[in-house]
Amino acid sequence: MRPLQTDFSDNIQSAPILPEYPRPTMVRDSYLNLNGLWEYAVCREDTAPRQYDGQILVPFSPECALSGVRHTLTPDETLWYRRMLPPICLSGHERLLLHFGAADQTAQVFVNRYSAGAHTGGYLPFTLDITDFMHVGENELTVRIKDVTDASWHSRGKQSLHPRGMFYTAQSGLWQTVWAEVVPDNHITQIEYFPDYDHSRIGIRAHTRQSVKMTCTIAQPNKQPHSFLGMTGETLWIALPNFRSWSPEDPYLYPVAIQTETDRVTGYFAMRKCDIQTDHAGIRRFFLNGKPYFQAGVLDQGYWPESLYTAPSDAALAADISRMKDLGFNMLRKHAKIEPERFYYHCDRLGMLVWQDMVNGGSPYKHWFVTYLATLLNWCHIPYHDGKAHRKLLSRTDLEGHTEFLQELEETVLFLRNHPCIVAWVPFNEGWGQFDALKAADRIRELDPSRLIDHASGWFDQKGGDIASLHYYFLTLPCRPEQKRALALTEFGGYSCQIPNHSACDKIYGYKTFQTTEALTRGYAKLIEKTILPAVRKGIGATVYTQLSDVEEETNGIYTYDRKICKLDAQTVRRLNQALKDAVTHNPNMPKSRIPPA
């Protein structure tokens, strides 16, 4: 694979590594960032090594260039990390929390050679209270990692030990920020926000070990901050007359401070409502804040050439979002991956809707079935049930995998539901490890009734959720509006164009190939004008173009893998996105019958 690099990793060794506060929804005044150089070793045994192999730059996985290691961890290997914690002075009423943004796949954490805790699941954060393992002076922190990637039923997203086509290089280990913070014994552990758009109020609930009095202070535009009293563990409802709505066009966030006698955190919330209603033409449409709103989206894999799953900098995360906004897109479908929380914070503050996939797992996929035959079944409108009798074809016979997936589904919703950018949950994609999608949708609805659910993206539709979800790469695009659900084209396009010196592989993968960016732009415009726009007028209310950037063999990105070249003419993309939006909002200045001129 050809080495590529974005501009965001220049001089990375001379700067702090991802120093930004990693949890923007619940901020304390100080914290200890533990990113940087750690010792590492790759072993065949599970016992701690006597000698380490060298240094690794955390939080970049050992497989990627920025880590300085470039070793692919195999299922029979164990990855060890080691570093010393600086002296931390704790009073008798304080605790030391150790946070891991994500560790792929199973992590065992040791402090001064004592086991402090473990976690399985490569995509979600976890926290350990390590107070009782600390002693005066420096303390040794070691982490043991095992990762079987796609050799088991664990969640793995698009990672593969044998990458090709639409599946990419596997990664392992610590791939998000590691950090620590000192907190009081009875500290705030969680804050929940419940925007009630229809009744102009916000519900706020802070959690502590023991219920105590709290003061909630909200800053409002053109007003003095207002403070409200309540108790932790209880929902405090606060009226917000004449509130300011959040939208991609006006992403207003309300700053919040929660104060108890011993603890103080700050965060934010937003007032917005995304639902499905019937428009004046009798079509079920996506609405945002009470008005029809077309969601023009892009599939976002979240891969980087020099650092795989980890963006090389915080600015790199924000830049991807800003690039898509500049092209007229207002939605990203975060595909088969959970990002660090700062990604969603940037979507919140910049104004970008997010459809969040759950991370897929299961045994090896039968692509002849879930890709090729499924496309034909979908085109012929032949239903397929995802119950017990058919789990072998959908790679979900393992009961442990069922339990783990549902647990991670719940953890994902609880982790991200405070972010106003997220408007839809997507539990399954194209049958990859799919099982009982209706039950998964019901569980999501219990946890978060405020958002939409695309229960089976692409095909293997079980007629549940809020969205009839279509993928279109071949054959013809079906467009059959339904009585209850809204129609969404949740993947389409995938048009490929390889740019010399900006592509990672000689072999390319895509759904239609063009030799020049001019030809690619013409093909994209024809697709939108002749196929997508007529379908939007008939009922499709959201679209997701494949994809934001190239990834390895996939050269079907709007941007090259190194983010240095936009392969589509920007003005053309903006014009076409506006035409799609106008087709739903029925701008009186926009003729329905044609695309606005270039």
NORRAMO-V422797 format. One record per pair of residues at least 24 apart in sequence whose ideal C-beta (glycine too) atoms are under 10 Angstrom apart, sorted by the first residue. I is the first residue (numbers start at 0). J is the second residue. Records with the same first field share a line. If there is no record, write none. Layout:
I->J ; J
This chain:
0->162 ; 168 ; 304 ; 503 ; 504 ; 505 ; 551 ; 552
1->304 ; 500 ; 501 ; 502 ; 503 ; 504 ; 505 ; 551 ; 560
2->64 ; 69 ; 304 ; 305 ; 503 ; 561
3->64 ; 303 ; 304 ; 305 ; 500 ; 501 ; 502 ; 503 ; 549 ; 551 ; 559 ; 560 ; 561 ; 562 ; 563
4->64 ; 65 ; 303 ; 304 ; 305 ; 306 ; 311 ; 560 ; 561 ; 562 ; 563
5->303 ; 304 ; 305 ; 306 ; 310 ; 311 ; 312 ; 315 ; 318 ; 548 ; 558 ; 559 ; 560 ; 561 ; 562 ; 563
6->311 ; 312 ; 314 ; 315 ; 318 ; 561 ; 562 ; 563
7->303 ; 305 ; 306 ; 310 ; 311 ; 312 ; 313 ; 314 ; 315 ; 316 ; 318 ; 561 ; 562
8->59 ; 64 ; 65 ; 303 ; 304 ; 305 ; 306 ; 310 ; 311 ; 312 ; 315
9->311 ; 312
11->56 ; 59 ; 65 ; 305 ; 306 ; 311 ; 312
12->36 ; 56 ; 65 ; 67
14->312
16->56 ; 57 ; 58 ; 59 ; 65 ; 176 ; 309 ; 311 ; 312
17->57 ; 58 ; 59 ; 100 ; 175 ; 176 ; 177 ; 178 ; 309 ; 310 ; 311 ; 312 ; 313 ; 316 ; 339 ; 341
18->176 ; 178 ; 312 ; 313
19->176 ; 312 ; 313 ; 314 ; 316 ; 339 ; 341 ; 344
20->176 ; 178 ; 313 ; 340 ; 341 ; 344
21->58 ; 98 ; 100 ; 124 ; 175 ; 176 ; 177 ; 178 ; 313 ; 339 ; 340 ; 341 ; 344
22->98 ; 100 ; 124 ; 176 ; 178 ; 180 ; 264 ; 266 ; 339 ; 340 ; 341 ; 344
23->252 ; 265 ; 266 ; 267 ; 340 ; 341 ; 343 ; 344 ; 345 ; 347 ; 348 ; 417 ; 418
24->189 ; 190 ; 192 ; 255 ; 264 ; 265 ; 266 ; 267 ; 268 ; 340 ; 343 ; 344 ; 347 ; 414 ; 415 ; 417 ; 418
25->187 ; 188 ; 189 ; 190 ; 205 ; 255 ; 257 ; 264 ; 265 ; 266 ; 267 ; 340 ; 417
26->256 ; 263 ; 264 ; 265 ; 266 ; 267
27->180 ; 181 ; 182 ; 186 ; 187 ; 262 ; 263 ; 264 ; 265
28->180 ; 263 ; 264 ; 265
29->180 ; 181
30->96 ; 98 ; 176 ; 178 ; 179 ; 180 ; 181
31->84 ; 85 ; 87 ; 95 ; 97 ; 98 ; 177 ; 178 ; 179 ; 180 ; 181
32->176 ; 177 ; 178 ; 179
33->57 ; 58 ; 82 ; 84 ; 85 ; 97 ; 98 ; 99 ; 140 ; 173 ; 176 ; 177 ; 178 ; 179
34->58 ; 59 ; 100 ; 173 ; 175 ; 176 ; 177 ; 178
35->82 ; 177
36->67 ; 82
37->79 ; 80 ; 81 ; 82 ; 83 ; 140 ; 141 ; 142 ; 172 ; 173 ; 177
38->79 ; 80 ; 81 ; 82 ; 83 ; 141
39->66 ; 67 ; 68 ; 70 ; 78 ; 79 ; 80 ; 81 ; 82 ; 142 ; 144 ; 172 ; 173
40->77 ; 78 ; 79 ; 80 ; 81 ; 141
41->68 ; 70 ; 71 ; 72 ; 73 ; 76 ; 77 ; 78 ; 79 ; 144 ; 171 ; 172
42->76 ; 77 ; 78 ; 79 ; 143
43->73 ; 75 ; 76 ; 77
44->76 ; 77
45->77 ; 79 ; 107 ; 143 ; 145
46->77 ; 79 ; 143
47->77 ; 79 ; 81 ; 109 ; 112 ; 141 ; 143
48->77 ; 79 ; 81 ; 141
51->79 ; 80 ; 81 ; 141
52->79
54->82
55->80 ; 81 ; 172 ; 173
56->306
57->82 ; 142 ; 172 ; 173 ; 174 ; 175 ; 176 ; 177 ; 309
58->99 ; 100 ; 101 ; 102 ; 172 ; 173 ; 174 ; 175 ; 176 ; 177 ; 178 ; 306 ; 308 ; 309 ; 339
59->170 ; 172 ; 173 ; 174 ; 303 ; 305 ; 306 ; 307 ; 308 ; 309 ; 311
60->103 ; 144 ; 146 ; 168 ; 169 ; 170 ; 171 ; 172 ; 173 ; 174 ; 306 ; 307 ; 308 ; 309
61->144 ; 146 ; 170 ; 171 ; 172 ; 173 ; 174
62->146 ; 158 ; 168 ; 169 ; 170 ; 171 ; 172 ; 174 ; 306 ; 307 ; 308
63->168 ; 170 ; 172 ; 174 ; 303 ; 304 ; 305 ; 306 ; 307 ; 308 ; 309 ; 311
64->303 ; 304 ; 305 ; 306 ; 307 ; 311
65->303 ; 304 ; 305 ; 306 ; 307 ; 309 ; 311
66->170 ; 172 ; 173 ; 174 ; 305 ; 306 ; 307 ; 309
68->172
70->171 ; 172
71->146 ; 148 ; 160 ; 162 ; 168 ; 169 ; 170 ; 171
72->103 ; 104 ; 144 ; 145 ; 146 ; 147 ; 148 ; 160 ; 169 ; 170 ; 171 ; 172
73->146 ; 147 ; 148 ; 150 ; 160 ; 169 ; 171
74->104 ; 145 ; 146 ; 147 ; 148 ; 149 ; 150 ; 151 ; 160
75->145 ; 147 ; 150
76->144 ; 145 ; 146 ; 171
77->107 ; 143 ; 144 ; 145 ; 146
78->102 ; 103 ; 106 ; 142 ; 143 ; 144 ; 145 ; 146 ; 171 ; 172 ; 173
79->107 ; 109 ; 141 ; 142 ; 143 ; 144 ; 172
80->106 ; 108 ; 140 ; 141 ; 142 ; 143 ; 144 ; 172 ; 173 ; 177
81->109 ; 139 ; 140 ; 141 ; 142
82->138 ; 139 ; 140 ; 141 ; 142 ; 177
83->136 ; 137 ; 138 ; 139 ; 140
84->110 ; 111 ; 129 ; 133 ; 136 ; 137 ; 138 ; 139 ; 140 ; 179
85->136 ; 137 ; 138 ; 179
86->133 ; 134 ; 135 ; 136 ; 137 ; 138
87->129 ; 130 ; 133 ; 135 ; 136 ; 137 ; 138 ; 179 ; 181
88->135 ; 181
89->130 ; 133 ; 181
90->181 ; 183 ; 184
91->184
92->183 ; 184 ; 185 ; 261
93->130 ; 181 ; 182 ; 183 ; 184 ; 186 ; 261
94->128 ; 129 ; 130 ; 131 ; 180 ; 181 ; 182 ; 183 ; 184 ; 185 ; 186
95->127 ; 128 ; 129 ; 130 ; 131 ; 132 ; 133 ; 138 ; 179 ; 180 ; 181 ; 182
96->126 ; 127 ; 128 ; 129 ; 130 ; 178 ; 179 ; 180 ; 181 ; 182 ; 186 ; 188
97->125 ; 126 ; 127 ; 128 ; 129 ; 130 ; 132 ; 140 ; 177 ; 178 ; 179 ; 180
98->124 ; 125 ; 126 ; 127 ; 175 ; 176 ; 177 ; 178 ; 179 ; 180
99->123 ; 124 ; 125 ; 126 ; 127 ; 142 ; 173 ; 174 ; 175 ; 176 ; 177 ; 178
100->124 ; 125 ; 173 ; 174 ; 175 ; 176 ; 177 ; 178 ; 309 ; 337 ; 338 ; 339 ; 340 ; 341
101->125 ; 172 ; 173 ; 174 ; 175 ; 176 ; 177 ; 308 ; 309 ; 337 ; 338 ; 339
102->142 ; 143 ; 144 ; 146 ; 171 ; 172 ; 173 ; 174 ; 175 ; 177
103->144 ; 145 ; 146 ; 148 ; 153 ; 154 ; 155 ; 156 ; 158 ; 169 ; 170 ; 171 ; 172 ; 173 ; 174 ; 175 ; 308
104->144 ; 145 ; 146 ; 147 ; 148 ; 151 ; 153 ; 154 ; 155 ; 158 ; 169 ; 171 ; 172
105->143 ; 144 ; 145 ; 146 ; 147 ; 153
106->142 ; 143 ; 144 ; 145 ; 146 ; 172 ; 173
107->141 ; 142 ; 143 ; 144 ; 145
108->132 ; 140 ; 141 ; 142 ; 143
109->139 ; 140 ; 141 ; 142 ; 143
110->134 ; 138 ; 139 ; 140 ; 141
111->137 ; 138 ; 139 ; 140 ; 141
112->139 ; 141
113->139
114->143
115->140 ; 141 ; 142
117->143
119->145 ; 153 ; 154 ; 403 ; 406 ; 407
120->153 ; 154 ; 337 ; 358 ; 360 ; 403 ; 404 ; 406 ; 407 ; 410 ; 411
121->146 ; 148 ; 153 ; 154 ; 155 ; 156 ; 158 ; 170 ; 171 ; 172 ; 174 ; 308 ; 336 ; 337 ; 358 ; 407
122->154 ; 155 ; 156 ; 174 ; 175 ; 308 ; 335 ; 336 ; 337 ; 338 ; 357 ; 358 ; 407 ; 410 ; 411 ; 414
123->154 ; 175 ; 337 ; 358 ; 406 ; 407 ; 410 ; 411 ; 413 ; 414 ; 415
124->175 ; 176 ; 337 ; 339 ; 340 ; 410 ; 414
125->410
126->178 ; 179 ; 180 ; 188
127->179
128->182
129->179
130->181 ; 182 ; 184
140->177 ; 179
142->172 ; 173 ; 177
144->171 ; 172 ; 173
145->171
146->170 ; 171 ; 172
147->171
149->360 ; 361 ; 362 ; 363 ; 364
150->362 ; 363
151->360 ; 361 ; 362 ; 363 ; 397 ; 399 ; 400
152->360 ; 361 ; 362 ; 363 ; 394 ; 395 ; 396 ; 397 ; 398 ; 399 ; 400 ; 401 ; 403 ; 404 ; 432
153->358 ; 360 ; 361 ; 397 ; 399 ; 400 ; 403 ; 404 ; 407
154->335 ; 336 ; 337 ; 357 ; 358 ; 359 ; 360 ; 361 ; 400 ; 403 ; 404 ; 407 ; 408 ; 411 ; 432
155->335 ; 358 ; 359 ; 360 ; 361 ; 431 ; 432
156->300 ; 301 ; 302 ; 308 ; 334 ; 335 ; 336 ; 337 ; 356 ; 357 ; 358 ; 359 ; 360 ; 431
157->300 ; 301 ; 302 ; 308 ; 334 ; 335 ; 336 ; 358 ; 359 ; 431 ; 550 ; 551 ; 553
158->302 ; 307 ; 308 ; 335 ; 336 ; 358
159->363
162->504 ; 550 ; 551 ; 552
163->504 ; 506 ; 508 ; 551 ; 552 ; 553
164->366 ; 370 ; 506 ; 507 ; 508 ; 509 ; 551 ; 552 ; 553
165->300 ; 366 ; 370 ; 429 ; 493 ; 508 ; 509 ; 545 ; 546 ; 550 ; 551 ; 552 ; 553 ; 555
166->335 ; 364 ; 366 ; 508 ; 550 ; 551 ; 552 ; 553
167->300 ; 302 ; 307 ; 308 ; 503 ; 550 ; 551 ; 552 ; 553
168->302 ; 304 ; 307 ; 308 ; 503 ; 550 ; 551
169->307 ; 308
170->302 ; 306 ; 307 ; 308 ; 309
171->307 ; 308
173->309
174->306 ; 307 ; 308 ; 309 ; 339
175->308 ; 309 ; 310 ; 337 ; 338 ; 339 ; 340 ; 341
176->309 ; 313 ; 339 ; 340 ; 341
182->261 ; 262 ; 264
183->207 ; 208 ; 259 ; 260 ; 261 ; 262 ; 263
184->208 ; 209 ; 261 ; 262
185->209 ; 210 ; 211 ; 231 ; 259 ; 260 ; 261 ; 262
186->259 ; 261 ; 262 ; 264
187->211 ; 213 ; 231 ; 257 ; 258 ; 259 ; 261 ; 262 ; 263 ; 264
188->231 ; 262
189->231 ; 264 ; 413 ; 417
190->215 ; 231 ; 255 ; 257 ; 264 ; 265 ; 266 ; 268 ; 417
191->234 ; 268 ; 413 ; 416 ; 417
192->253 ; 255 ; 266 ; 267 ; 268 ; 269 ; 270 ; 416 ; 417 ; 418 ; 419
193->234 ; 236 ; 268 ; 416 ; 417 ; 449
194->239 ; 242 ; 245 ; 253 ; 268 ; 269 ; 270 ; 271 ; 272 ; 417 ; 419 ; 449
195->236 ; 237 ; 238 ; 239 ; 270 ; 272 ; 449
196->239 ; 242 ; 244 ; 245 ; 270 ; 271 ; 272 ; 273 ; 274 ; 288 ; 289 ; 449
197->272 ; 289
198->236 ; 238 ; 239
199->238 ; 239 ; 240 ; 241 ; 242 ; 270
200->236 ; 237 ; 238 ; 239 ; 240 ; 242 ; 270
201->234 ; 235 ; 236 ; 237 ; 238 ; 239 ; 242 ; 253 ; 255 ; 268 ; 269 ; 270
202->234 ; 235 ; 236 ; 237 ; 268
203->227 ; 229 ; 233 ; 234 ; 235 ; 236 ; 237 ; 255 ; 257 ; 266 ; 268
204->229 ; 230 ; 231 ; 232 ; 233 ; 234 ; 235 ; 236
205->229 ; 230 ; 231 ; 232 ; 233 ; 234 ; 235 ; 255 ; 257 ; 258 ; 259 ; 262 ; 264 ; 266
206->231 ; 232
207->231 ; 232 ; 257 ; 259 ; 261 ; 262
208->232
211->259 ; 260 ; 261 ; 262
212->258 ; 259 ; 260
213->257 ; 258 ; 259 ; 260 ; 262 ; 263
214->256 ; 257 ; 258 ; 259 ; 260 ; 263
215->255 ; 256 ; 257 ; 258
216->254 ; 255 ; 256 ; 257 ; 258 ; 265
217->253 ; 254 ; 255 ; 256 ; 267 ; 268
218->252 ; 253 ; 254 ; 255 ; 256 ; 267
219->243 ; 253 ; 254
220->251 ; 253
224->254 ; 255 ; 256
226->256 ; 258
229->257
230->259
231->257 ; 259 ; 262
239->268 ; 270
242->269 ; 270 ; 271
243->269 ; 270
244->269 ; 270 ; 271 ; 272 ; 287 ; 288 ; 289 ; 290
245->269 ; 270 ; 271 ; 272 ; 287 ; 288 ; 347 ; 350 ; 419 ; 420
246->271 ; 273 ; 287 ; 288 ; 290 ; 292 ; 329 ; 350 ; 352 ; 419
247->271 ; 287 ; 292 ; 294 ; 295 ; 324 ; 328 ; 329 ; 330 ; 346 ; 349 ; 350 ; 351 ; 352 ; 420
248->287 ; 292 ; 329 ; 350
249->288 ; 350
250->346 ; 347 ; 348 ; 349 ; 350 ; 351 ; 419 ; 420
251->348 ; 350 ; 419
252->344 ; 347 ; 348 ; 419
253->419
266->417
267->344 ; 347 ; 348 ; 417 ; 418 ; 419
268->347 ; 417 ; 418 ; 419
269->347 ; 348 ; 417 ; 418 ; 419 ; 420
270->419
271->352 ; 419 ; 420 ; 422 ; 449
272->422 ; 449
273->352 ; 419 ; 421 ; 422 ; 423 ; 449 ; 450 ; 451 ; 465
274->422 ; 449 ; 450 ; 451 ; 465 ; 485
275->451 ; 465 ; 466 ; 483 ; 484 ; 485 ; 540
276->485
277->482 ; 483 ; 485
278->538 ; 540 ; 583 ; 584 ; 585
279->585
280->480 ; 536 ; 537 ; 538 ; 585
281->480 ; 482 ; 538
282->480 ; 481 ; 485 ; 486 ; 536 ; 537 ; 538 ; 539 ; 540 ; 583
283->465 ; 466 ; 467 ; 480 ; 481 ; 482 ; 483 ; 484 ; 485 ; 486 ; 538 ; 540
284->480 ; 485 ; 486 ; 538 ; 539 ; 540 ; 541 ; 583 ; 584
285->330 ; 352 ; 422 ; 423 ; 451 ; 465 ; 466 ; 485 ; 486 ; 487 ; 540 ; 541 ; 583
286->485 ; 540
287->329 ; 352 ; 422
290->584
291->540 ; 580 ; 583 ; 584 ; 585
292->329 ; 330 ; 352 ; 422 ; 540 ; 541 ; 580 ; 583 ; 584
293->329 ; 330 ; 535 ; 539 ; 540 ; 541 ; 542 ; 576 ; 577 ; 578 ; 579 ; 580 ; 581 ; 582 ; 583 ; 584
294->328 ; 329 ; 330 ; 332 ; 352 ; 354 ; 422 ; 423 ; 485 ; 487 ; 540 ; 541 ; 542 ; 543 ; 579 ; 580 ; 583
295->323 ; 326 ; 327 ; 328 ; 329 ; 330 ; 352 ; 531 ; 535 ; 541 ; 542 ; 543 ; 544 ; 572 ; 575 ; 576 ; 577 ; 578 ; 579 ; 580 ; 583
296->323 ; 328 ; 329 ; 330 ; 331 ; 332 ; 351 ; 352 ; 353 ; 354 ; 423 ; 487 ; 488 ; 489 ; 490 ; 541 ; 542 ; 543 ; 544 ; 547
297->322 ; 323 ; 326 ; 328 ; 329 ; 330 ; 331 ; 332 ; 334 ; 351 ; 492 ; 542 ; 543 ; 544 ; 545 ; 546 ; 547 ; 548 ; 556 ; 557
298->331 ; 332 ; 333 ; 334 ; 335 ; 354 ; 356 ; 489 ; 490 ; 491 ; 492 ; 493 ; 543 ; 544 ; 545 ; 546 ; 547 ; 548 ; 555 ; 556
299->323 ; 330 ; 331 ; 332 ; 333 ; 334 ; 336 ; 338 ; 342 ; 351 ; 353 ; 354 ; 356 ; 543 ; 546 ; 547 ; 548
300->332 ; 333 ; 334 ; 335 ; 336 ; 545 ; 546 ; 547 ; 548 ; 549 ; 550 ; 551 ; 553 ; 556
301->331 ; 333 ; 334 ; 335 ; 336 ; 337 ; 338 ; 339 ; 342 ; 547 ; 548 ; 550
302->334 ; 336 ; 547 ; 548 ; 549 ; 550 ; 551 ; 553 ; 560
303->548 ; 550 ; 560 ; 561 ; 562
304->501 ; 502 ; 503 ; 548 ; 549 ; 550 ; 551 ; 559 ; 560 ; 561 ; 562
305->560 ; 561
307->550 ; 551
308->336 ; 337 ; 338 ; 339
309->338 ; 339
310->338 ; 339 ; 341 ; 342
313->339 ; 341 ; 342 ; 344 ; 345
314->345
315->562
316->341 ; 342 ; 343 ; 344 ; 345 ; 346
317->341 ; 342 ; 344 ; 345 ; 346 ; 348 ; 349
318->345 ; 562
319->345 ; 351 ; 547 ; 548 ; 558 ; 562
320->345 ; 346 ; 348 ; 349 ; 350 ; 351 ; 353 ; 420 ; 547
321->345 ; 349 ; 351
322->547 ; 548 ; 557 ; 558 ; 562 ; 565 ; 569
323->349 ; 351 ; 544 ; 547 ; 557 ; 558 ; 572 ; 576
324->349 ; 350 ; 351
325->565 ; 569 ; 572 ; 573
326->544 ; 547 ; 557 ; 558 ; 565 ; 567 ; 569 ; 570 ; 571 ; 572 ; 573 ; 575 ; 576
327->569 ; 570 ; 572 ; 573 ; 574 ; 575 ; 576 ; 577 ; 578 ; 579 ; 580
328->352 ; 542 ; 543 ; 544 ; 547 ; 557 ; 572 ; 573 ; 576
329->541 ; 576 ; 580
330->354 ; 420 ; 422 ; 423 ; 541 ; 542 ; 543
331->355 ; 420 ; 543 ; 547
332->356 ; 423 ; 425 ; 428 ; 453 ; 456 ; 487 ; 489 ; 490 ; 541 ; 543 ; 544 ; 545 ; 546 ; 547
333->415 ; 420 ; 421 ; 425
334->358 ; 359 ; 425 ; 428 ; 456 ; 489 ; 490 ; 543 ; 545 ; 546 ; 547
335->359 ; 360 ; 425 ; 428 ; 431
337->407 ; 410 ; 411 ; 414 ; 415
338->415
340->414 ; 415 ; 417 ; 418
342->418 ; 420
343->414 ; 415 ; 417 ; 418 ; 419 ; 420 ; 421
344->418 ; 420
345->420
346->418 ; 419 ; 420 ; 421
347->417 ; 418 ; 419 ; 420 ; 421
348->419 ; 420
349->420
350->419 ; 420
351->420
352->419 ; 420 ; 421 ; 422 ; 423 ; 541
353->415 ; 418 ; 419 ; 420 ; 421 ; 422 ; 423
354->421 ; 422 ; 423 ; 424 ; 425 ; 450 ; 451 ; 453 ; 456 ; 466 ; 468 ; 487 ; 489 ; 541 ; 543
355->411 ; 412 ; 415 ; 416 ; 418 ; 420 ; 421 ; 422 ; 423 ; 424 ; 425 ; 426 ; 450 ; 453
356->411 ; 423 ; 424 ; 425 ; 426 ; 427 ; 428 ; 453 ; 456
357->404 ; 405 ; 407 ; 408 ; 411 ; 412 ; 424 ; 425 ; 426 ; 427 ; 428 ; 432 ; 439 ; 443
358->404 ; 407 ; 408 ; 411 ; 428 ; 431 ; 432
359->394 ; 404 ; 426 ; 427 ; 428 ; 429 ; 430 ; 431 ; 432 ; 433
360->394 ; 395 ; 397 ; 400 ; 401 ; 403 ; 404 ; 407 ; 431 ; 432
361->390 ; 393 ; 394 ; 395 ; 396 ; 397 ; 400 ; 401 ; 404 ; 430 ; 431 ; 432 ; 433 ; 434
362->390 ; 391 ; 393 ; 394 ; 395 ; 396 ; 397 ; 400 ; 432
363->394
364->392 ; 393 ; 394 ; 429 ; 430 ; 431 ; 432
365->391 ; 392 ; 393 ; 394 ; 430
366->429 ; 431
367->392
368->392 ; 393 ; 394 ; 430
369->393 ; 394 ; 428 ; 429 ; 430 ; 431 ; 432 ; 433 ; 457 ; 458 ; 459
370->429 ; 430 ; 431 ; 457 ; 458 ; 472
371->473
372->458
373->429 ; 430 ; 457 ; 458 ; 459 ; 470
374->429 ; 457 ; 458 ; 470 ; 471 ; 472 ; 473 ; 474
375->458 ; 473 ; 474
376->458 ; 459
377->429 ; 457 ; 458 ; 459 ; 460 ; 469 ; 470 ; 471 ; 474 ; 477
378->458 ; 471 ; 473 ; 474 ; 475 ; 476 ; 477
379->474 ; 477
380->460 ; 477 ; 479
381->458
382->458 ; 459 ; 460 ; 461 ; 462
383->430 ; 433 ; 455 ; 458 ; 459 ; 460 ; 461
384->436 ; 459 ; 461
385->427 ; 430 ; 433 ; 434 ; 435 ; 436 ; 437 ; 438 ; 439 ; 454 ; 455 ; 459 ; 460 ; 461
386->434 ; 435 ; 436 ; 437 ; 438 ; 461
387->434 ; 435
389->430 ; 433 ; 434 ; 459
390->432 ; 433 ; 434 ; 435
392->430 ; 433 ; 459
393->427 ; 430 ; 431 ; 432 ; 433 ; 434 ; 459
394->430 ; 431 ; 432 ; 433 ; 434
395->427 ; 430 ; 431 ; 432 ; 433 ; 434 ; 435
396->434
397->432 ; 434
400->432 ; 434
401->432 ; 434 ; 435
404->432 ; 433 ; 434 ; 435 ; 439
405->434 ; 435 ; 438 ; 439 ; 442
408->439 ; 442 ; 443 ; 446
409->442 ; 443 ; 445 ; 446
411->443 ; 446
412->442 ; 443 ; 445 ; 446 ; 447 ; 450
413->446 ; 447
415->447
416->446 ; 447 ; 449 ; 450
421->447 ; 449 ; 450 ; 451
422->449 ; 450 ; 451 ; 541
423->450 ; 451 ; 452 ; 453 ; 456 ; 464 ; 465 ; 466 ; 468 ; 487 ; 489 ; 541
424->450 ; 451 ; 452 ; 453 ; 454 ; 464 ; 465
425->451 ; 452 ; 453 ; 454 ; 455 ; 456 ; 457 ; 464 ; 466 ; 468 ; 489
426->452 ; 453 ; 454 ; 455 ; 456 ; 463 ; 464
427->453 ; 454 ; 455 ; 456 ; 457 ; 459 ; 461 ; 468
428->453 ; 455 ; 456 ; 457 ; 458 ; 459 ; 468 ; 470 ; 489 ; 490
429->455 ; 456 ; 457 ; 458 ; 459 ; 468 ; 470 ; 489 ; 490
430->455 ; 456 ; 457 ; 458 ; 459
431->456 ; 457 ; 459
433->457 ; 458 ; 459 ; 461
435->461
436->460 ; 461 ; 462 ; 463 ; 464
437->461 ; 462 ; 463 ; 464
438->463
439->463 ; 464
440->464 ; 465
451->484 ; 485 ; 487 ; 541
452->484
453->484 ; 485 ; 487 ; 489 ; 541
454->484
456->487 ; 489 ; 490 ; 543
457->489 ; 490
460->484
466->540 ; 541
467->538 ; 539
468->541 ; 543
469->534 ; 539 ; 542
470->543 ; 545
471->510 ; 526 ; 530 ; 531 ; 534 ; 539 ; 542 ; 545
472->509 ; 510 ; 511 ; 545
473->510 ; 511
475->530
476->526 ; 530 ; 531 ; 533 ; 534 ; 537 ; 539
477->534
478->530 ; 533 ; 534 ; 535 ; 536 ; 537 ; 538 ; 539
479->537 ; 538
480->537 ; 538 ; 539 ; 540
481->538
485->538 ; 539 ; 540 ; 541
486->534 ; 535 ; 537 ; 538 ; 539 ; 540 ; 541
487->538 ; 539 ; 540 ; 541 ; 542 ; 543
488->530 ; 531 ; 534 ; 535 ; 539 ; 540 ; 541 ; 542 ; 543 ; 544
489->539 ; 541 ; 542 ; 543 ; 545
490->542 ; 543 ; 544 ; 545 ; 546
491->526 ; 527 ; 530 ; 531 ; 534 ; 539 ; 542 ; 543 ; 544 ; 545
492->522 ; 523 ; 526 ; 527 ; 531 ; 542 ; 543 ; 544 ; 545 ; 546 ; 555 ; 557
493->544 ; 545 ; 546 ; 553 ; 554 ; 555 ; 556
494->518 ; 519 ; 520 ; 522 ; 523 ; 526 ; 544 ; 545 ; 546 ; 554 ; 555 ; 556 ; 557 ; 566 ; 567
495->519 ; 549 ; 552 ; 553 ; 554 ; 555 ; 556 ; 566
496->520 ; 522 ; 523 ; 549 ; 554 ; 555 ; 556 ; 559 ; 564 ; 566 ; 567
497->549 ; 552 ; 554 ; 555 ; 559 ; 566
498->549 ; 554 ; 556 ; 558 ; 559 ; 560 ; 561 ; 563 ; 564 ; 566
500->559 ; 561 ; 563 ; 564
501->549 ; 554 ; 558 ; 559 ; 560 ; 561 ; 562 ; 563 ; 564 ; 566
502->549 ; 551 ; 552 ; 553 ; 554 ; 559 ; 560 ; 561
503->549 ; 550 ; 551 ; 552 ; 553 ; 554 ; 559 ; 560 ; 561
504->549 ; 550 ; 551 ; 552 ; 553 ; 554 ; 560
505->552
506->551 ; 552 ; 554
507->549 ; 551 ; 552 ; 553 ; 554 ; 555
508->549 ; 550 ; 551 ; 552 ; 553 ; 554 ; 555
509->545 ; 546 ; 549 ; 552 ; 553 ; 554 ; 555 ; 556
510->545 ; 553 ; 555
511->555
512->554 ; 555
513->554 ; 566
515->566
516->564 ; 565 ; 566 ; 567 ; 568
517->568
519->555 ; 557 ; 566 ; 567 ; 568
520->566 ; 567 ; 568 ; 569 ; 570 ; 571 ; 572
521->568 ; 571
522->567
523->557 ; 566 ; 567 ; 568 ; 571 ; 572 ; 575
524->567 ; 568 ; 571 ; 572 ; 574 ; 575 ; 594 ; 597
526->575
527->571 ; 572 ; 574 ; 575 ; 576 ; 578 ; 579 ; 594
528->575 ; 578 ; 593 ; 594
531->575 ; 578 ; 579 ; 582
532->575 ; 578 ; 579 ; 581 ; 582 ; 593 ; 594
533->582
534->579 ; 582
535->578 ; 579 ; 580 ; 581 ; 582 ; 583
536->579 ; 582 ; 583 ; 585 ; 591 ; 592
537->582
538->583
539->579 ; 582 ; 583
540->582 ; 583
541->579 ; 583
542->576 ; 579
544->572 ; 576
568->597
570->597
571->597
